[in-house]
Amino acid sequence: MTHADFAPVPAAPLPVSDPREFYDQLAGDYHLMFRDWWASSRRQGEILGGLLARHDVQPPATVLDCTCGIGTQALPLAMRGYRVVGSDYSAAAIARATEVAADRKIPIRLVEADVRRLGEVISSSFDAVVSFDNSLPHLLTDADLAAALTSIHDRLASGGLFVGSIRDYDALVRERAGGVMPGVVSVGGEPRIYGQAWQWDEQMRTVRIHMFILRQQDGEWRTVVRSTTFRALRRAELTTALTAASFTDIEWVDPAPDGYYQPVVTARA
Ligand SMILES: C[S@@+](CC[C@H](N)C(=O)[O-])C[C@H]1O[C@@H](n2cnc3c(N)ncnc32)[C@H](O)[C@@H]1O
């Protein structure tokens, strides 16, 4: 075999560091991280709906999903009868969520907003605010995390409920986790491989993730690599930050076989 047997490898896109740019670029492919995104989305709606109901937040209560992305939690909550506003600072993610909502005739309001400054775009208050699947760890500094939690607190009615989920960084740091093992999924005869490689900083305070999506389409394999950084936000750190932002009744729920796949925190405004 000679070099001539190999097609030239296209240059990989430069890694992006701004999470907004990362999610703008990822929006069209976001579902590829799941075996079946819509099935997972509905399951997440069921779990989150159950959790809200156990905290006396029942439809038609008002819910703000302040880091809604393409609508993984916001859309199924709206389908369950909650009056939902979904916000995110990725314009492409909001555009995709809007498309899915229109296709599936789901009543929901979707707006672009930075979680650190929700009040600039959203003036009403809510019975619950949710932020799921490891969104808050994109806020890398204490100041940004504090701004986000204060902004969330300001959007809650008195006694309103905050529910958030983050990766279990306490365990991941202990294990010095290396990433997400690649897995192969085949949908409609088109296989794809998804995985992540993680690079921790020396103190293990942040982790840079490199996300690989390999897809076979029309007989050709294509690879996309995208990178972004998360703060390795420990539970105790988030508890302290929630307390500083005037939240009370802070409780953590561990992942359970029939529950969400990340630790979930609940708190009252
Ligand atoms: C891992 S995704 C989760 C999205 C959604 N909850 C889901 O499960 O599909 C993290 C989301 O947080 C959003 N995000 C990160 N920083 C943000 C900020 N400062 N303001 C608003 N959204 C932010 C990103 O744009 C992205 O959509």
The ligand as an SDF file (V2000), in Angstrom:
LIG
                    3D

 27 29  0  0  0  0  0  0  0  0999 V2000
  -24.8210   20.4640   27.3690 C   0  0  0  0  0  0  0  0  0  0  0  0
  -25.9050   21.6240   26.6310 S   0  0  0  0  0  0  0  0  0  0  0  0
  -27.4550   21.1550   27.3590 C   0  0  0  0  0  0  0  0  0  0  0  0
  -28.6430   21.7430   26.6240 C   0  0  0  0  0  0  0  0  0  0  0  0
  -29.9930   21.1350   27.0060 C   0  0  0  0  0  0  0  0  0  0  0  0
  -30.3130   21.3510   28.3830 N   0  0  0  0  0  0  0  0  0  0  0  0
  -29.9990   19.6490   26.6460 C   0  0  0  0  0  0  0  0  0  0  0  0
  -29.9190   18.8080   27.5520 O   0  0  0  0  0  0  0  0  0  0  0  0
  -30.0590   19.3450   25.4470 O   0  0  0  0  0  0  0  0  0  0  0  0
  -25.4780   23.1290   27.4730 C   0  0  0  0  0  0  0  0  0  0  0  0
  -26.2800   24.3340   27.0060 C   0  0  0  0  0  0  0  0  0  0  0  0
  -25.9490   25.4350   27.8500 O   0  0  0  0  0  0  0  0  0  0  0  0
  -25.9860   26.6050   27.0520 C   0  0  0  0  0  0  0  0  0  0  0  0
  -25.2160   27.6590   27.7110 N   0  0  0  0  0  0  0  0  0  0  0  0
  -23.9300   27.6420   28.1510 C   0  0  0  0  0  0  0  0  0  0  0  0
  -23.6020   28.8270   28.6810 N   0  0  0  0  0  0  0  0  0  0  0  0
  -24.7070   29.6180   28.5960 C   0  0  0  0  0  0  0  0  0  0  0  0
  -24.9860   30.9620   28.9800 C   0  0  0  0  0  0  0  0  0  0  0  0
  -24.0610   31.7450   29.5530 N   0  0  0  0  0  0  0  0  0  0  0  0
  -26.2310   31.4380   28.7550 N   0  0  0  0  0  0  0  0  0  0  0  0
  -27.1850   30.6530   28.1610 C   0  0  0  0  0  0  0  0  0  0  0  0
  -26.9680   29.3890   27.7560 N   0  0  0  0  0  0  0  0  0  0  0  0
  -25.7380   28.8700   27.9840 C   0  0  0  0  0  0  0  0  0  0  0  0
  -25.3510   26.1530   25.7420 C   0  0  0  0  0  0  0  0  0  0  0  0
  -25.6000   27.0400   24.6840 O   0  0  0  0  0  0  0  0  0  0  0  0
  -25.9720   24.7710   25.5830 C   0  0  0  0  0  0  0  0  0  0  0  0
  -27.1530   24.8190   24.8280 O   0  0  0  0  0  0  0  0  0  0  0  0
  1  2  1  0
  2  3  1  0
  2 10  1  0
  3  4  1  0
  4  5  1  0
  5  6  1  0
  5  7  1  0
  7  8  2  0
  7  9  1  0
 10 11  1  0
 11 12  1  0
 11 26  1  0
 12 13  1  0
 13 14  1  0
 13 24  1  0
 14 15  1  0
 14 23  1  0
 15 16  2  0
 16 17  1  0
 17 18  1  0
 17 23  2  0
 18 19  1  0
 18 20  2  0
 20 21  1  0
 21 22  2  0
 22 23  1  0
 24 25  1  0
 24 26  1  0
 26 27  1  0
M  CHG  2   2   1   9  -1
M  END
$$$$
